[in-house]
Amino acid sequence: MLRDLRQRGLVPASTERFLEALRVMNEASHGMDVDVEAAERAVEVGAAFLVELKELGGPG
């Protein structure tokens, strides 16, 4: 999905931060110990990324 958005020039500003957050979430989902602060940041970045995606999609 991110490659497709990049090709269309629609990459949200928080993409790089989102990729780092995704790494943290992936580690947590596989049972690895994740720093509490990193997990909190991942949630915040993920929420911001979703808002940016919605804004790129326009109204509705």
Secondary structure, 3 states (H helix, E strand, C coil): CHHHHHHCCCCCCCHHHHHHHHHHHHHHHCCCCCCHHHHHHHHHHHHHHHHHHHHHCCCC
